Amino acid sequence: MTTETASCTLNSPDDTARLAAQIAGALRPGDCLLLEGVIGAGKTHFARHLIQSLMDVPEDVPSPTFTLVQTYDVPAGELWHTDLYRLSSLDELEELGLIEAFDSAICLVEWPDRLAELTPAHAIRLKLALDPEHEDRRRLTLSWSDMKWRPMMERICA
């Protein structure tokens, strides 16, 4: 399986929010976004705006750092937002029901390295990197193997 990549610069938190909303509009149940980056890179900011843009009436979207998973019913279907930073074993993924959600829900996964061999092959990776010269600027690198992501990425990263 070949991995494709695309990248772009997000000059502000507003750019990140706009990109999240743009991607959100194309998501369907079974889609999985793996959000990577150091603490403070903007993973939760991205996820929050993506989720809110899918809601009929936007509401508060808390970080799932302590709950591990937050679920939402949005018009596109069920959405799972998970933060695996505090995950201590792969058995906990089974207990959460996350593996089944990969097939039936839209899934946003922060700290996806914790998934190890359970990482869904059909997921797209979004890696946010800090810019040491500009506090609000982020470099976003997207990578995917499932060709279903190509049309959306060509529109977004053009």
C-alpha positions in Angstrom: 0.0 0.0 0.0 1.4 3.4 -1.0 1.3 6.3 1.4 0.6 9.7 0.0 1.3 13.0 1.7 0.3 16.7 1.5 1.2 19.6 3.6 0.2 23.2 4.2 0.8 26.0 6.6 -1.8 27.2 9.0 -1.0 30.8 9.9 -3.4 31.2 12.8 -5.9 29.4 15.0 -8.6 30.7 12.7 -6.9 28.9 9.7 -6.9 25.7 11.7 -10.6 26.1 12.6 -11.5 26.8 8.9 -9.5 23.7 7.8 -11.2 21.6 10.4 -14.7 22.7 9.2 -13.7 22.0 5.6 -12.6 18.5 6.4 -15.6 17.9 8.6 -18.0 18.4 5.7 -16.6 15.5 3.9 -16.5 13.0 6.8 -18.8 9.9 7.0 -19.2 7.1 9.5 -16.1 4.8 9.3 -13.7 7.7 8.7 -10.8 8.0 11.1 -8.5 11.0 11.7 -5.3 10.5 13.6 -4.2 13.7 15.2 -0.5 13.9 16.0 1.7 16.6 17.5 3.3 17.7 20.7 1.3 19.1 23.6 0.1 22.6 22.5 0.3 21.9 18.7 -3.4 22.3 18.3 -4.8 18.8 18.1 -7.7 19.6 20.5 -8.3 23.0 18.9 -8.6 21.3 15.5 -10.9 18.5 16.9 -13.1 21.0 18.8 -13.8 23.1 15.6 -14.3 20.0 13.5 -16.9 18.7 15.9 -18.7 22.0 16.4 -18.9 22.5 12.6 -20.8 19.2 12.4 -23.4 20.1 15.1 -26.8 21.6 14.3 -26.3 23.8 17.4 -22.6 24.1 18.4 -22.0 23.3 22.0 -19.0 23.1 24.3 -16.6 20.4 23.3 -14.4 19.5 26.2 -11.0 17.7 25.8 -11.3 14.0 26.4 -7.9 13.9 28.2 -9.4 12.6 31.5 -12.5 10.8 30.2 -10.5 9.2 27.3 -13.6 9.4 25.0 -16.3 11.9 24.3 -19.1 10.9 21.9 -21.4 13.1 19.9 -24.5 12.5 17.8 -24.2 14.7 14.8 -26.3 14.7 11.6 -23.5 12.7 9.8 -23.7 10.0 12.4 -22.0 9.1 15.7 -18.7 10.9 16.3 -16.0 9.7 18.8 -13.3 12.1 20.0 -10.7 10.3 22.0 -7.4 11.3 23.7 -5.2 8.3 24.3 -2.4 10.2 26.1 -3.2 8.5 29.4 -3.9 5.0 27.9 -1.8 2.4 29.7 -2.6 -0.7 27.7 -4.2 -1.8 24.5 -6.8 -3.8 26.5 -8.3 -0.4 27.5 -9.1 0.2 23.8 -11.2 -2.9 23.8 -13.0 -1.8 27.0 -13.8 1.6 25.5 -15.3 0.1 22.3 -13.0 2.2 20.1 -12.1 -0.7 17.8 -15.7 -1.2 16.8 -16.2 2.6 16.5 -13.6 2.7 13.8 -16.0 0.9 11.5 -19.3 2.6 12.5 -18.5 6.2 13.7 -16.4 9.2 12.7 -13.4 8.9 14.9 -10.9 11.6 15.9 -7.9 10.1 17.8 -5.4 12.3 19.6 -2.1 10.5 20.5 -2.7 7.7 18.0 0.7 6.2 18.6 -0.9 4.5 21.6 -3.0 2.4 19.1 0.1 0.5 17.9 -1.0 -2.4 15.8 -4.7 -1.5 16.2 -4.3 1.6 14.1 -6.9 1.4 11.3 -5.3 1.1 7.8 -8.0 3.4 6.4 -7.2 6.3 8.7 -5.7 9.6 7.6 -2.9 11.2 9.8 -2.8 14.9 10.5 0.5 15.9 12.1 0.6 19.5 13.5 4.0 21.0 14.2 4.8 24.2 16.0 6.7 27.0 14.1 9.5 28.2 16.4 9.4 31.6 14.6 5.6 32.3 14.9 3.6 31.4 18.0 0.3 30.9 16.1 1.6 29.2 13.0 1.4 25.5 12.5 2.8 23.2 9.8 0.3 20.5 8.9 1.4 17.3 7.2 -1.3 14.8 6.1 -0.6 11.2 5.1 -2.9 8.5 4.0 -2.8 5.1 2.2 -6.6 4.7 1.5 -7.2 6.5 -1.8 -10.6 7.7 -0.6 -8.8 10.6 1.0 -7.1 11.8 -2.2 -10.0 13.9 -3.7 -10.5 15.8 -0.4 -6.8 16.4 0.1 -6.4 17.7 -3.5 -9.2 20.3 -2.8 -7.9 21.3 0.6 -4.2 21.4 -0.1 -4.4 23.0 -3.6 
